Amino acid sequence: RGGRGWWMEAEDRLQLFTMENRPLATCAGDQALFSSVYSILVQQLPREPMEWRRSYGRPPKMIHLEANFVQFKEELIPKEGNRALLTFPFLHIFWTDCCDTEVYKATAKDEITKWQNILKAYSSVDWLIVVVESDAKKKNKTNILPRTSIVDKIRNDFCNKQSDRCVVLSDPLKDSARTQESWNAFFAKLRTLLLMSFTKNLGKFEDDMRTMREKRTEAGWSFSAYFMVQEELAFVFEMLQQYEDALVQYDELDALFTQYIVNYGAGDGANWLTSFCQPVRSWNGLVLRKPIDMDKRELIQRNQATLLDLRSYLFSRQCTLLVLLQRPWEVAQRALQLLHNCVQELKLLEVSVPVGALDCWVFLSCLEVLQRIEGCCERAQLDSNCGHTVGLWAYATEKLKSLGNQCGLVTEGGPDSEDLNRTVDVLAGLGAERSETANSPQSPYKTLNEALSSVEAFEKHYLELSYMAMEMYKTIGRVRSAQLLGKELADFYMRKGEPEKAESYLQEALRTYLSEGWALLIAHTRKQLAECQKRLQQTQNYLQTSSLLASDQCLAETERTHYCQEILKMAATPHAQQEERVPLAMEGFARLRRLRMEPAGAVVHVGGTLDMELTIHSLMPVAVPLDQLSLHLHLSPAKGAGRGGEGAGRA
């Protein structure tokens, strides 16, 4: 709205309308007369709301009707079978200020007759004749009939039983009670006729659309053709400012397309779906900064759109409507779901995707959505609602790291020639930057190009995204999610040859997993920590972690054996070559299965002998020879008895 240009479909071609997107009404007859009252028409028509009663039991709504008044031309009247509602003239108006009987007979009557004959040829029955009365014009005429006589003649000649189709507008430019009353009556009639025509034609359009949808199981049915029809309905609701109804149309198209993909995965693929399985050749991300992406819409109309083209266009329209409905956080929620679903749909349809293309598309799309939301929200709103957007920040971070790995930017030595060639191929699929972001210094396009330009630039952008996402997760209390990102940062630093920066992130995550009992996560994190400690030459810490990994049942036998051999290798080193002995906790090596004492009560006199028999179960995957096993006893008073003993061992 607001004077922006809109593209519409009419007679199998797209036309650009620079006027505001409103229901169309044509004006024939005296164009100078119409021009003199045009501004009043445009301003006053939407002032009073009208109750819009729709079919199929849908609740009535109060709407403010607006219209685009354009000069009447025969080519504006749609031909039979044309489904374009946006270019459909809902009302035809003939303007005349004729008050002279001779002029009426000589010219006015013939003009109205010619106009009505054209309407009848196209079976158009929605019309109105407006007779403008002017006292100034009467004073200059001598051979005039009373106003009612001219109106009666017009009604007799053209209106038959529809006498209400001819109305009188008295001195429309004067400021008087009579003029105001005349305007009120005119607008009441104009609103009623416009709404009647709109409801009738919209109902017929919906019936035709349903009939088209019901034929979707027939051979030759095209989803792209049906998409354009239902989108036309969405455009109509949008121009009436019924954004929720417009959104429903896109959601229905989304659900229909999704169901066909699910069916395809189950072996029931529609023939038309193959057109969306063509290889991905462009991955420039979502376009959300203009109301409608005409490039992708034309691809859909020509049945040349890829899966990403259709999904991108569909979401851009949903985003526009959600912003108009002041629901920006739902944009973020839907966007994250869309991006994950598209990744799966491409796999399901077995679409050929170049290496790095999907990561680029997701990364650019995440930033585009975030910047779109930032553009319609205050900073305080963004900060207090970061729980809605943090998923997009984290997903963008993940995809940027993936691109860095593919392009050799996350290594100690930097990218080689093969990595550089891959970077060029990845960036080539972005094409040229869009005009709407060309002047933006931090557009997604520029951000990605800069991030992949050098190792230093990549590290800068990756760390910024990671820290931002981690802070947001911590702010909303999602500590585990923040620690997962910390583990990704640790992996980044390990690949960069900076294990000292990785250790703290791994230790923090491990403490949480141990306290909450996440066995698989504990094993995975300990493996990362062991590698980190080995590189840092932390011998005791490394061997202690290795002992825990060697006894971890969550690991494969080969992995456990590897860590056990690491301990044995260190134990085989001559003591003289060791700075000092390394004590390791017994918990990683063995479990005490049975303890038997002689005498059985374990009660002896001072100086007496107590024999103990221990049964210990080794947790190691291979045999571990022991030179010595020591047992440390701690005696403490037993409640209600003599004395008891608790044993603990260290090997």
C-alpha positions as CSV (number, residue, x, y, z in Angstrom):
1,R,0.0,0.0,0.0
2,G,1.0,3.7,0.2
3,G,1.5,4.3,-3.5
4,R,3.9,1.4,-4.1
5,G,3.9,-0.4,-7.5
6,W,2.2,-3.7,-7.8
7,W,2.4,-6.4,-10.5
8,M,-0.8,-8.1,-11.5
9,E,-1.7,-10.9,-13.8
10,A,-4.1,-10.0,-16.7
11,E,-4.7,-11.8,-19.9
12,D,-1.6,-14.1,-19.4
13,R,0.8,-11.2,-19.0
14,L,2.0,-9.1,-16.1
15,Q,1.1,-5.4,-16.0
16,L,2.6,-2.8,-13.7
17,F,0.1,-0.6,-11.9
18,T,1.8,2.4,-10.3
19,M,-1.6,3.4,-8.7
20,E,-2.4,2.1,-5.2
21,N,-3.7,-1.4,-5.1
22,R,-7.5,-1.0,-4.7
23,P,-10.6,-2.4,-6.3
24,L,-11.0,-0.9,-9.8
25,A,-13.9,1.3,-11.0
26,T,-14.1,2.9,-14.4
27,C,-15.5,6.3,-15.2
28,A,-17.0,7.2,-18.6
29,G,-18.8,10.3,-19.8
30,D,-17.6,13.8,-18.9
31,Q,-14.0,13.4,-17.8
32,A,-13.5,17.0,-16.8
33,L,-16.6,16.7,-14.6
34,F,-15.2,13.5,-13.0
35,S,-11.8,15.1,-12.5
36,S,-13.3,18.0,-10.6
37,V,-14.7,15.6,-7.9
38,Y,-12.0,13.0,-8.0
39,S,-10.2,14.1,-4.9
40,I,-13.4,14.2,-2.8
41,L,-14.3,10.7,-4.1
42,V,-10.9,9.2,-3.1
43,Q,-10.9,10.9,0.4
44,Q,-14.5,10.3,1.4
45,L,-15.3,6.8,0.1
46,P,-13.4,4.9,2.8
47,R,-14.6,7.2,5.6
48,E,-17.6,5.1,6.6
49,P,-17.2,1.3,7.2
50,M,-19.4,-1.3,5.5
51,E,-20.4,-4.6,6.8
52,W,-19.1,-7.3,4.5
53,R,-21.2,-10.5,4.6
54,R,-19.5,-13.5,3.0
55,S,-20.7,-16.9,2.0
56,Y,-20.1,-20.3,3.6
57,G,-21.0,-19.1,7.0
58,R,-18.0,-17.0,7.5
59,P,-18.4,-14.2,10.0
60,P,-19.1,-10.7,8.7
61,K,-16.4,-8.1,8.9
62,M,-16.4,-4.3,8.9
63,I,-14.3,-3.0,6.0
64,H,-13.4,0.4,4.6
65,L,-13.9,0.3,0.9
66,E,-11.4,2.1,-1.4
67,A,-11.3,2.2,-5.1
68,N,-9.1,3.2,-8.0
69,F,-11.1,5.4,-10.4
70,V,-9.8,5.2,-14.0
71,Q,-11.0,6.3,-17.3
72,F,-13.3,3.8,-19.0
73,K,-11.7,1.7,-21.8
74,E,-13.2,-1.3,-23.4
75,E,-10.0,-3.3,-23.0
76,L,-10.3,-3.0,-19.3
77,I,-13.3,-5.2,-19.2
78,P,-12.1,-8.8,-18.7
79,K,-12.8,-11.5,-21.3
80,E,-14.6,-14.7,-20.5
81,G,-12.5,-17.0,-18.4
82,N,-10.0,-14.4,-17.2
83,R,-9.5,-15.0,-13.5
84,A,-7.6,-11.8,-12.7
85,L,-9.5,-10.1,-9.9
86,L,-7.0,-7.3,-9.4
87,T,-7.6,-5.9,-12.8
88,F,-11.3,-6.6,-12.7
89,P,-13.4,-3.4,-12.9
90,F,-16.1,-4.0,-10.2
91,L,-18.2,-1.0,-11.1
92,H,-18.6,1.2,-14.3
93,I,-19.8,4.8,-13.7
94,F,-21.0,7.3,-16.3
95,W,-20.8,11.0,-15.4
96,T,-22.9,13.7,-17.0
97,D,-24.0,17.2,-16.0
98,C,-26.5,17.5,-18.9
99,C,-29.5,19.6,-18.1
100,D,-30.5,20.7,-21.6
101,T,-33.1,18.5,-23.4
102,E,-31.6,19.2,-26.8
103,V,-28.1,18.4,-25.7
104,Y,-29.4,15.2,-24.1
105,K,-31.1,14.1,-27.3
106,A,-28.2,15.1,-29.5
107,T,-25.2,13.7,-27.6
108,A,-25.7,12.5,-24.0
109,K,-28.2,9.8,-24.8
110,D,-26.0,8.4,-27.6
111,E,-22.9,8.4,-25.4
112,I,-24.8,6.5,-22.6
113,T,-26.2,4.1,-25.2
114,K,-22.8,3.3,-26.7
115,W,-21.3,2.9,-23.2
116,Q,-24.1,0.5,-22.1
117,N,-23.9,-1.5,-25.3
118,I,-20.2,-2.2,-24.6
119,L,-21.1,-3.4,-21.1
120,K,-23.9,-5.6,-22.4
121,A,-21.5,-7.2,-24.9
122,Y,-19.4,-8.4,-22.0
123,S,-22.4,-9.3,-19.8
124,S,-21.4,-6.6,-17.3
125,V,-24.3,-5.6,-15.1
126,D,-22.5,-3.5,-12.4
127,W,-22.9,0.1,-13.5
128,L,-24.1,3.5,-12.2
129,I,-25.1,6.7,-13.9
130,V,-24.4,10.0,-12.0
131,V,-26.2,13.2,-13.0
132,V,-24.4,16.2,-11.6
133,E,-26.7,19.2,-11.0
134,S,-25.1,22.7,-10.9
135,D,-27.0,26.0,-10.2
136,A,-24.4,28.0,-12.1
137,K,-25.0,26.0,-15.2
138,K,-28.7,26.4,-15.0
139,K,-28.4,30.2,-15.0
140,N,-26.5,30.1,-18.3
141,K,-29.2,27.9,-20.0
142,T,-32.6,29.0,-21.1
143,N,-33.9,25.8,-22.7
144,I,-33.6,23.4,-19.8
145,L,-35.7,20.8,-18.3
146,P,-36.1,20.4,-14.5
147,R,-33.5,18.2,-13.1
148,T,-36.0,15.5,-12.3
149,S,-37.1,15.4,-15.9
150,I,-33.6,14.7,-17.2
151,V,-33.1,12.0,-14.5
152,D,-36.5,10.5,-15.4
153,K,-35.6,10.4,-19.0
154,I,-32.3,8.6,-18.2
155,R,-34.1,6.2,-15.9
156,N,-36.8,5.5,-18.5
157,D,-34.2,5.1,-21.3
158,F,-31.6,3.0,-19.5
159,C,-32.6,1.8,-16.1
160,N,-35.8,0.0,-16.6
161,K,-36.6,-1.6,-13.3
162,Q,-33.3,-0.5,-11.8
163,S,-34.1,3.1,-11.1
164,D,-31.6,3.2,-8.3
165,R,-28.8,2.9,-10.8
166,C,-29.2,6.6,-11.6
167,V,-28.3,9.0,-8.9
168,V,-28.1,12.8,-8.6
169,L,-25.2,14.8,-7.2
170,S,-26.2,18.4,-6.4
171,D,-23.6,21.1,-6.6
172,P,-20.8,18.8,-5.4
173,L,-18.2,21.6,-5.0
174,K,-20.3,23.8,-2.8
175,D,-20.3,23.8,1.0
176,S,-23.9,23.6,1.9
177,A,-26.3,21.2,3.8
178,R,-28.0,20.3,0.5
179,T,-24.6,19.4,-1.1
180,Q,-23.6,17.3,2.0
181,E,-26.8,15.4,2.0
182,S,-26.4,14.7,-1.7
183,W,-22.9,13.4,-1.2
184,N,-24.0,11.2,1.7
185,A,-26.7,9.6,-0.5
186,F,-24.2,9.2,-3.4
187,F,-21.5,7.5,-1.2
188,A,-24.1,5.2,0.4
189,K,-25.1,4.0,-3.1
190,L,-21.6,3.8,-4.4
191,R,-20.4,1.8,-1.4
192,T,-23.4,-0.6,-1.6
193,L,-22.9,-1.2,-5.4
194,L,-19.1,-1.7,-5.1
195,L,-19.5,-4.2,-2.2
196,M,-22.3,-6.1,-4.0
197,S,-20.2,-6.4,-7.1
198,F,-17.1,-7.3,-5.2
199,T,-18.8,-10.0,-3.1
200,K,-20.5,-11.5,-6.2
201,N,-17.4,-11.7,-8.3
202,L,-15.2,-12.8,-5.4
203,G,-17.6,-15.7,-4.6
204,K,-17.5,-16.8,-8.3
205,F,-13.7,-16.6,-8.2
206,E,-13.5,-18.7,-5.1
207,D,-15.9,-21.3,-6.6
208,D,-13.7,-21.5,-9.7
209,M,-10.6,-21.8,-7.6
210,R,-12.1,-24.7,-5.6
211,T,-13.1,-26.5,-8.8
212,M,-9.5,-26.1,-10.0
213,R,-8.1,-27.5,-6.8
214,E,-10.5,-30.5,-6.9
215,K,-9.0,-31.5,-10.2
216,R,-5.5,-31.8,-8.8
217,T,-5.5,-35.6,-9.2
218,E,-6.1,-35.3,-12.9
219,A,-3.3,-35.6,-15.4
220,G,-1.9,-32.3,-16.6
221,W,-2.9,-30.4,-13.4
222,S,-0.3,-27.7,-12.6
223,F,0.5,-26.5,-9.1
224,S,2.2,-23.4,-10.5
225,A,-1.0,-22.4,-12.4
226,Y,-3.1,-23.1,-9.3
227,F,-0.6,-21.1,-7.2
228,M,-1.1,-18.0,-9.3
229,V,-4.9,-18.3,-9.0
230,Q,-5.0,-18.6,-5.2
231,E,-2.4,-15.9,-4.9
232,E,-4.7,-13.6,-6.8
233,L,-7.2,-14.2,-4.0
234,A,-4.6,-13.4,-1.4
235,F,-3.8,-10.1,-3.3
236,V,-7.5,-9.2,-3.1
237,F,-7.7,-9.7,0.6
238,E,-4.6,-7.7,1.1
239,M,-5.9,-4.8,-0.9
240,L,-9.0,-4.8,1.5
241,Q,-6.5,-4.8,4.4
242,Q,-7.8,-8.2,5.4
243,Y,-4.2,-9.4,6.1
244,E,-5.2,-12.5,8.1
245,D,-7.4,-13.8,5.3
246,A,-4.6,-13.1,2.8
247,L,-2.1,-15.0,5.0
248,V,-4.5,-18.0,5.1
249,Q,-4.3,-18.3,1.3
250,Y,-0.5,-18.6,1.4
251,D,-0.6,-21.0,4.3
252,E,-3.0,-23.2,2.4
253,L,-0.6,-23.2,-0.6
254,D,2.3,-24.0,1.7
255,A,0.4,-26.9,3.3
256,L,-0.7,-28.3,-0.1
257,F,2.9,-28.2,-1.5
258,T,4.3,-29.7,1.6
259,Q,1.8,-32.6,1.5
260,Y,2.8,-33.4,-2.1
261,I,6.5,-33.6,-1.0
262,V,5.6,-35.9,1.9
263,N,3.6,-38.1,-0.5
264,Y,6.6,-38.1,-2.9
265,G,8.8,-39.4,-0.1
266,A,6.2,-42.1,0.5
267,G,6.4,-43.2,-3.2
268,D,3.3,-41.3,-4.4
269,G,4.8,-38.5,-6.5
270,A,2.8,-36.1,-8.7
271,N,4.1,-35.6,-12.2
272,W,4.2,-31.8,-11.9
273,L,6.5,-32.1,-8.8
274,T,9.4,-33.1,-11.1
275,S,9.7,-29.5,-12.4
276,F,10.7,-28.5,-8.8
277,C,13.5,-31.1,-8.7
278,Q,15.8,-29.3,-11.1
279,P,19.3,-28.7,-9.8
280,V,20.0,-25.7,-7.7
281,R,21.9,-23.1,-9.7
282,S,21.3,-20.0,-7.6
283,W,21.5,-19.7,-3.8
284,N,21.2,-16.0,-3.0
285,G,18.8,-16.4,0.0
286,L,15.4,-15.0,0.8
287,V,14.2,-11.6,-0.4
288,L,12.2,-9.8,2.2
289,R,12.8,-6.1,1.6
290,K,10.1,-5.5,-1.0
291,P,6.4,-6.5,-1.0
292,I,6.8,-9.0,-3.9
293,D,9.8,-10.6,-5.6
294,M,8.8,-10.4,-9.2
295,D,11.8,-12.4,-10.5
296,K,10.8,-15.5,-8.6
297,R,7.1,-14.9,-9.2
298,E,7.7,-14.9,-12.9
299,L,9.6,-18.2,-12.6
300,I,6.7,-19.8,-10.8
301,Q,4.3,-18.5,-13.5
302,R,6.4,-19.9,-16.3
303,N,6.7,-23.2,-14.4
304,Q,10.5,-22.8,-14.2
305,A,10.9,-22.3,-10.4
306,T,13.2,-24.6,-8.4
307,L,12.2,-25.8,-4.9
308,L,14.2,-22.9,-3.3
309,D,12.6,-20.4,-5.7
310,L,9.1,-21.4,-4.7
311,R,9.8,-21.7,-1.0
312,S,11.6,-18.3,-1.0
313,Y,8.8,-16.5,-2.8
314,L,6.1,-18.1,-0.6
315,F,7.8,-17.1,2.6
316,S,8.5,-13.6,1.4
317,R,4.8,-13.1,1.0
318,Q,4.0,-14.6,4.3
319,C,6.6,-12.4,5.9
320,T,5.1,-9.2,4.4
321,L,1.7,-10.1,5.8
322,L,3.0,-11.0,9.2
323,V,4.7,-7.7,9.4
324,L,1.5,-5.9,8.5
325,L,-0.2,-7.9,11.2
326,Q,2.5,-6.8,13.6
327,R,3.7,-10.3,14.3
328,P,7.4,-10.1,13.6
329,W,8.3,-12.8,16.1
330,E,6.2,-15.3,14.2
331,V,8.4,-14.4,11.1
332,A,11.4,-15.6,13.0
333,Q,9.7,-18.8,14.2
334,R,8.4,-19.6,10.7
335,A,11.8,-18.8,9.1
336,L,13.7,-21.2,11.3
337,Q,11.2,-24.0,10.5
338,L,11.3,-23.1,6.8
339,L,15.1,-23.3,6.6
340,H,15.3,-26.7,8.3
341,N,12.4,-28.1,6.2
342,C,14.0,-26.9,3.0
343,V,17.2,-28.8,3.8
344,Q,15.2,-32.0,4.3
345,E,12.9,-31.4,1.3
346,L,15.9,-31.1,-1.0
347,K,17.2,-34.5,0.2
348,L,13.8,-36.0,-0.1
349,L,13.4,-34.9,-3.7
350,E,17.0,-35.9,-4.4
351,V,17.8,-32.4,-5.8
352,S,21.3,-31.9,-7.0
353,V,22.9,-29.2,-4.8
354,P,26.5,-27.9,-5.3
355,V,28.9,-28.1,-2.3
356,G,28.3,-25.2,0.0
357,A,25.3,-23.9,-1.9
358,L,22.8,-24.8,0.8
359,D,24.9,-23.5,3.6
360,C,25.1,-20.1,1.7
361,W,21.4,-20.0,1.2
362,V,20.6,-20.7,4.8
363,F,23.2,-18.2,6.1
364,L,22.0,-15.4,3.8
365,S,18.4,-16.2,4.6
366,C,19.0,-16.1,8.4
367,L,20.6,-12.7,8.2
368,E,17.9,-11.4,5.8
369,V,15.1,-12.4,8.2
370,L,17.0,-10.9,11.2
371,Q,17.5,-7.6,9.4
372,R,13.9,-7.5,8.3
373,I,12.7,-8.0,11.9
374,E,15.2,-5.3,13.1
375,G,13.8,-2.9,10.5
376,C,10.3,-3.0,12.1
377,C,11.1,-3.3,15.8
378,E,12.7,-1.0,18.4
379,R,16.0,-2.1,20.0
380,A,14.2,-2.6,23.4
381,Q,11.8,-5.0,21.7
382,L,14.6,-6.9,20.1
383,D,16.5,-7.3,23.3
384,S,13.4,-8.5,25.3
385,N,12.4,-10.9,22.6
386,C,15.7,-12.4,21.7
387,G,14.3,-15.9,22.6
388,H,12.4,-15.7,19.2
389,T,15.5,-14.8,17.2
390,V,18.4,-16.7,18.9
391,G,17.7,-19.8,16.8
392,L,18.4,-17.9,13.6
393,W,21.6,-16.5,15.0
394,A,22.7,-20.0,16.1
395,Y,21.8,-21.5,12.7
396,A,23.7,-18.7,10.8
397,T,26.7,-19.4,13.0
398,E,26.5,-23.1,12.3
399,K,26.3,-22.6,8.5
400,L,29.1,-20.0,8.5
401,K,31.4,-22.5,10.3
402,S,30.4,-25.2,7.7
403,L,31.4,-22.8,4.9
404,G,34.6,-22.0,6.6
405,N,35.5,-25.7,6.9
406,Q,34.7,-26.3,3.2
407,C,36.7,-23.3,2.1
408,G,39.8,-24.1,4.2
409,L,39.4,-21.1,6.5
410,V,39.4,-23.1,9.7
411,T,42.9,-24.7,9.5
412,E,46.3,-23.8,10.8
413,G,47.8,-23.5,7.4
414,G,44.9,-21.6,5.7
415,P,43.2,-22.4,2.4
416,D,45.0,-24.1,-0.5
417,S,44.3,-23.7,-4.2
418,E,41.4,-26.3,-4.2
419,D,39.8,-24.4,-1.3
420,L,40.1,-21.1,-3.1
421,N,38.5,-22.5,-6.2
422,R,35.6,-23.8,-4.1
423,T,35.2,-20.4,-2.5
424,V,35.0,-18.8,-6.0
425,D,32.3,-21.4,-7.0
426,V,30.3,-20.8,-3.9
427,L,30.3,-17.0,-4.3
428,A,29.5,-17.2,-8.0
429,G,26.1,-18.8,-7.1
430,L,25.1,-15.6,-5.3
431,G,25.0,-13.5,-8.5
432,A,25.1,-9.7,-8.3
433,E,23.9,-8.0,-5.1
434,R,20.3,-6.9,-5.2
435,S,19.6,-3.2,-5.7
436,E,17.6,-2.9,-2.5
437,T,20.7,-3.9,-0.4
438,A,23.4,-2.3,-2.6
439,N,23.6,0.8,-0.3
440,S,23.5,-1.2,2.9
441,P,27.0,-1.6,4.4
442,Q,26.0,-4.7,6.4
443,S,23.8,-6.5,4.0
444,P,23.9,-10.4,4.1
445,Y,25.5,-10.4,0.7
446,K,28.4,-8.2,1.8
447,T,28.8,-10.0,5.1
448,L,29.2,-13.4,3.4
449,N,31.6,-12.1,0.8
450,E,33.7,-10.4,3.4
451,A,33.7,-13.5,5.7
452,L,35.0,-15.8,3.0
453,S,37.6,-13.3,1.8
454,S,40.3,-14.2,4.3
455,V,41.1,-16.3,7.4
456,E,41.1,-13.2,9.6
457,A,37.8,-11.9,8.3
458,F,36.2,-15.3,8.7
459,E,37.4,-15.6,12.3
460,K,36.1,-12.1,13.1
461,H,32.6,-12.8,11.7
462,Y,32.4,-16.3,13.2
463,L,33.4,-15.2,16.7
464,E,31.0,-12.3,16.6
465,L,28.1,-14.5,15.7
466,S,29.0,-17.2,18.2
467,Y,29.4,-14.8,21.1
468,M,26.2,-13.1,20.3
469,A,24.2,-16.3,20.1
470,M,25.8,-17.6,23.3
471,E,24.9,-14.4,25.2
472,M,21.3,-14.6,24.0
473,Y,21.0,-18.2,25.1
474,K,22.3,-17.4,28.5
475,T,20.0,-14.4,28.8
476,I,16.9,-16.5,28.2
477,G,18.2,-19.3,30.5
478,R,19.1,-21.9,27.8
479,V,22.5,-22.7,29.3
480,R,22.8,-26.1,27.5
481,S,22.3,-24.5,24.1
482,A,25.0,-21.9,25.0
483,Q,27.4,-24.7,26.0
484,L,26.8,-26.5,22.7
485,L,27.9,-23.4,20.9
486,G,30.8,-23.3,23.3
487,K,31.8,-26.8,22.2
488,E,31.6,-25.6,18.6
489,L,33.9,-22.8,19.5
490,A,36.3,-25.3,21.1
491,D,36.3,-27.3,17.9
492,F,37.1,-24.1,16.0
493,Y,40.0,-23.3,18.2
494,M,41.3,-26.9,18.1
495,R,41.3,-26.7,14.3
496,K,43.1,-23.4,14.4
497,G,45.8,-24.9,16.6
498,E,44.8,-22.9,19.7
499,P,43.8,-25.6,22.3
500,E,44.4,-23.3,25.3
501,K,41.3,-21.3,24.2
502,A,39.2,-24.5,23.8
503,E,39.7,-26.1,27.2
504,S,37.5,-23.8,29.3
505,Y,34.5,-24.3,26.9
506,L,34.9,-28.1,27.1
507,Q,35.3,-28.2,30.9
508,E,32.2,-26.0,31.4
509,A,30.1,-28.3,29.2
510,L,31.4,-31.4,30.9
511,R,30.5,-30.2,34.3
512,T,26.9,-29.7,33.2
513,Y,26.6,-33.1,31.6
514,L,28.1,-34.8,34.6
515,S,25.7,-33.1,37.0
516,E,22.7,-34.0,34.8
517,G,23.9,-37.5,33.8
518,W,24.0,-37.2,30.0
519,A,26.1,-40.3,29.3
520,L,26.6,-39.9,25.5
521,L,27.4,-36.2,25.8
522,I,29.9,-36.9,28.6
523,A,31.7,-39.4,26.4
524,H,31.8,-37.1,23.4
525,T,33.0,-34.1,25.4
526,R,35.7,-36.2,27.2
527,K,37.1,-37.3,23.9
528,Q,37.4,-33.6,22.8
529,L,38.9,-32.7,26.2
530,A,41.4,-35.6,26.0
531,E,42.7,-34.3,22.6
532,C,42.9,-30.8,24.0
533,Q,44.9,-31.9,27.1
534,K,47.2,-34.0,25.0
535,R,48.1,-31.0,22.8
536,L,48.6,-28.9,25.9
537,Q,50.9,-31.7,27.3
538,Q,48.8,-31.9,30.5
539,T,50.0,-35.5,31.2
540,Q,48.1,-36.2,34.4
541,N,44.8,-34.7,33.2
542,Y,45.2,-36.5,29.9
543,L,45.8,-39.9,31.5
544,Q,42.9,-39.4,34.0
545,T,40.5,-38.5,31.2
546,S,41.9,-41.5,29.1
547,S,41.2,-43.9,32.0
548,L,37.5,-42.6,32.2
549,L,37.2,-43.0,28.4
550,A,38.7,-46.5,28.4
551,S,36.1,-47.7,30.9
552,D,33.1,-45.8,29.2
553,Q,30.6,-48.3,27.8
554,C,29.2,-45.6,25.4
555,L,32.3,-45.8,23.3
556,A,33.2,-48.5,20.7
557,E,35.6,-51.2,21.8
558,T,38.3,-49.9,19.4
559,E,38.1,-46.4,21.0
560,R,38.3,-47.7,24.5
561,T,41.3,-49.9,23.6
562,H,43.0,-46.8,22.2
563,Y,42.7,-44.9,25.4
564,C,43.8,-47.9,27.5
565,Q,46.9,-48.3,25.4
566,E,47.7,-44.6,25.9
567,I,47.8,-45.3,29.7
568,L,49.9,-48.5,29.3
569,K,52.3,-46.7,27.0
570,M,52.9,-44.1,29.7
571,A,53.2,-46.8,32.4
572,A,55.9,-48.6,30.4
573,T,58.1,-45.5,30.3
574,P,61.1,-46.0,32.7
575,H,60.6,-44.1,36.0
576,A,63.9,-42.4,35.5
577,Q,62.5,-40.7,32.4
578,Q,59.4,-39.5,34.3
579,E,59.5,-36.4,36.3
580,E,57.3,-38.0,38.9
581,R,54.7,-40.7,39.3
582,V,51.2,-39.9,38.1
583,P,48.5,-41.0,40.5
584,L,45.1,-41.8,38.9
585,A,41.8,-42.3,40.6
586,M,40.7,-46.0,40.8
587,E,37.1,-45.2,39.6
588,G,38.2,-45.2,36.0
589,F,39.9,-48.6,36.3
590,A,38.0,-51.0,38.4
591,R,35.0,-51.6,40.7
592,L,35.0,-53.4,44.0
593,R,32.6,-56.3,43.6
594,R,33.0,-58.2,46.9
595,L,34.8,-57.8,50.3
596,R,35.1,-60.8,52.7
597,M,36.7,-60.6,56.2
598,E,38.0,-63.3,58.6
599,P,36.7,-63.2,61.2
600,A,33.4,-62.5,59.6
601,G,32.4,-59.8,62.1
602,A,35.6,-58.0,61.5
603,V,36.0,-57.5,65.2
604,V,39.5,-58.2,66.5
605,H,41.5,-57.3,69.7
606,V,44.4,-55.0,69.7
607,G,47.3,-56.8,68.1
608,G,45.0,-59.3,66.5
609,T,45.0,-60.4,62.9
610,L,42.2,-59.5,60.4
611,D,42.3,-61.1,56.9
612,M,40.5,-59.5,54.0
613,E,39.7,-61.0,50.6
614,L,38.9,-58.5,47.8
615,T,37.2,-59.2,44.4
616,I,37.9,-56.4,42.0
617,H,36.4,-56.1,38.5
618,S,38.5,-54.4,35.9
619,L,36.8,-51.9,33.6
620,M,39.6,-51.8,31.1
621,P,39.0,-53.4,27.6
622,V,42.4,-55.2,27.7
623,A,44.4,-56.9,30.4
624,V,46.2,-54.4,32.7
625,P,49.2,-55.9,34.7
626,L,49.5,-54.5,38.3
627,D,52.8,-54.4,40.2
628,Q,51.2,-53.3,43.4
629,L,47.7,-52.7,44.8
630,S,47.4,-50.8,48.0
631,L,44.3,-50.5,50.3
632,H,43.7,-47.6,52.6
633,L,41.3,-48.2,55.6
634,H,39.4,-45.6,57.5
635,L,37.7,-46.7,60.7
636,S,34.8,-44.8,62.1
637,P,32.2,-45.6,64.8
638,A,29.2,-47.6,63.5
639,K,25.8,-46.5,64.7
640,G,24.3,-48.9,67.2
641,A,27.2,-51.3,66.9
642,G,30.9,-51.6,67.6
643,R,33.1,-50.4,64.9
644,G,33.0,-50.6,61.1
645,G,35.4,-50.1,58.3
646,E,35.2,-48.3,55.0
647,G,37.8,-49.0,52.3
648,A,39.0,-47.0,49.4
649,G,41.8,-47.8,47.1
650,R,44.1,-45.9,44.8
651,A,46.2,-47.6,42.1
